[in-house]
Amino acid sequence: RYLTENFGSGSLRGAILPADKQTGEDRKSGQFRHALSWGDVWNARTNLNYVSDPYYLSDLGSGLEIANQTYQERVGEVQYNDANWHILARAQGFQTLDPGLVDGDKPYTRLPQLLLITDPSRLPGWQQQLRAEVTNFQRSVDDGSVSEINGVRLRLDPQLRYDYNQPWGFVRPGVKLSHLQYALTGSGTTASNDAPSLTLPTLSLESGLYFERFNDNGSSLTLEPRALYLYS
């Protein structure tokens, strides 16, 4: 393990079993983890894992939880977080450990994923929020019975709400638009299905009332009936 003054902290772990009597081969594992933060808003992390064969953890892992792992994650990401903005850039892949898992069930890698989320204002009045994401999904399929489909997905979720809040209650009308757009490639795509998209509007109306009664002994009784209408 290591700890630095300006470049974060982390750990490096490795193991090797030379000429294993069960397999006749060298069996190895490795792990690298690192975390770094600078300023009050930036942070980054890396988590890289490797084993030499699918049965390494079930044969040599310590504990039931480790022995039953199906994937080994490999991820690196950078985040920016402040009071209003959340930004994420991530590259993520997996080493599959289950030998019985068919290609069609193996996880996709994200190379890369870019995500932006804005926090809505909590003050009364107009409140807006946005979620925007671009992800490149990739996976290799060697099984001829499974079609290979890779591609890029764009997701946009803008939302607008008005918060009318009074001592007697509140009314919050809102509207949201969800949009998904794909650009697909691979043996499972054709000219007619390589760019599917979806646009979905959502309307909402939330309201509530405040009823409060104070008793002579200093206690109080509060009743807050609420109603929510949501249509997509």
N, C-alpha and C positions, 0 to 999 in steps of 0.2 A: 504494500500500500504506500501511497505517497500523498503529501500535502504541500502545496507551494503557496507562496505569498500572493502571487498575481495571476497564476494560470490554473487555479482550481485544484481539485483533488481527484484521486481515482485509485484503481487497483488493477493489477495484472496477475492472472492466475493460470497455471498450466499444469498438466499431468501427462505422464507417459507410462505405459505398461509394455515393455519390450517383449516381443515374441510370446504373446499370450498363448497359453497351452490350449485354450478353447478354440481360437481362430487361427493360430499360427502366424498372426500378423502383429505389428506394433499398433497399439491402441492409444489414442491421444485425445486430449481435450484442451481448450483454451478459452479464456474469457478476458475481455478488456472493457473496463468501465471508467468513464471520466465525466466529471461535472464541473462546469465553469459558469460564473456569473460576474458581470461587470456593471458598474453603476447600480441603479435601482430598478432597471427595466429589462436588461438583457440577461439571458442565460442560455446555456447550451449543454447538451449531454450526448454521450456516445455509449452504446452498449452492444458489444460484438461478442458473439458466442460461436463456438465450433466444437464438434465432436467428429471423430474419424469414421464412425459407423453408426447405423441406426439403433443398434442394441447397446451402445456404450452406457447410456444412463440407466437402462434397466438392469444391466449386469454390474455396473460399478458405481452407480449413483448412490448417494446416502439419503435415505428417506423415501417414503411412498410418493410424496408430491413431486420430487425430482425424477423418480423412476418413471412416472406416468406422463411426463412432458411429451407432447406430440411435435412441437416445433422449437427451434432455437432462433431467437430473434436477433436481427442485426439492424441496428437503427442509429441514425445520427440526426440531430435536430437542433435548430436555433429558434428561440422564442423572444418576442418583444411584448411586454405587458405593462400597460399603465392604466390610469383610471378609465380611459375611454377606448383604447385600442389593444387588440390582441392579434399578433401576427406570428405565424408558425411556418417554418420551412423544414421539411422532413424528407429523409430518404430511409426507406424501411424494406427489409427483405427477411426471408425465413429459410432456415434449413429444416427440411421435413425429416422427421425421425421415424414415422410410422411406415414400415415397409409395405403394409397392406393398403395404403392410401392410394387410390387411383389418381391419375393426372387431373381429372375433372374436379377433384375435391381439394387439390393443393391450393394454398393461398396465393393471392397476387402480391407482387412487390409494388411499392409506391415509389416511383423514381421520376420526378419527386412529387411531393404534395406541398402545395402552397395554400395557406388558409388565412383569411382575414375576418375578424369578428369585431364589431363595434358594440360597446355597452350603451344601452339607452339611458337617457337622463332619468333619474328617479324623482325629479321635481314635477309638480303639476304643470299642465300645458302639453305642448306637442312633444312627442317622444319618437325618435326614429332609431332603427337598428338595421344593420346589414351583416349578412354572412356571405362571403364570397370564397370559392374554393376551386382550384384547378389541380387535378391529380392525374398522373400518368400511370396507368395500371399495366403491368407486364407479367407474363407467365409463359414458360415453355411447356408445350404439350408433346410428349413423345408417343402417346397412345393414339394409334390411328383411328380408333372408334370415337374419340373425343375431338370436337372441333376446337381450334385455337382461336380465341378472340381476345385481342388486346386493344388498348386505346386510351384516349384522354377524355376525362369527364370535367365539364364546367358546371358549377352549381352557384346560383345566385338566389338569395333570399332577402330582399328588402322588405322592411316592415315599418308601418307608420301607425301611431296610436295617439289619441288625445285623452289626457287624464284630467277630468273635471272633478275635483275633490273639495268637499265642503264638510263642515262639522256634522251635518246630518247624514252624509253618505257620499257616494261617488258614482260617476258614470264614465266608462272607458270604451268608446268605439275605436275599432282598429281595422286595418286592412293589411294583408300580406300577399306577396307574389312569390311563388316558388318556381324556379326555372332550372331544368336539367338539359344539358346538351352534350352529346357524345360524338367523338370522331374515332371510329373503330377500324381495326385492321385484323387480318388473319384469315385462316381457311374457313371459319364459320361465318364470314361476312360476305355480303353481295352489295351491288350498287343500290339496291332498294332498302337495305337495313344497316348501312354503315354509318348513318348519321341520325339516329333516333333522338327525339327531343320531347320534353314535357313541360308545359306551362300551366300552373295551377294557382288560381286566385283563392284567397281565404278571407272571409268577412267575420268579424266578431263584435259582440256587444256585451260588455260586462257591467253589472250595476250592483249596488249594495246600499243598505241603510244601516244606521247606527242608532240603537235604542239603549239608553243607559239610565239606571235608576240608583240613586244613593240612599242608603238606609240610615236610620238614626244611630245605629251602632258603629258607623264608619265603613261598613261593607258596601259593596256595589254589585249590581246585576247588569250584565251587558248581553244584548241580543243583536246579532249581525246577520240578518237574512241576505243572501246573495243569489244572483241569477246570471247565468252565462249562456249566450247564444253563439253558436259557431257553425259556419257553413263553408264547405269547400266544394 
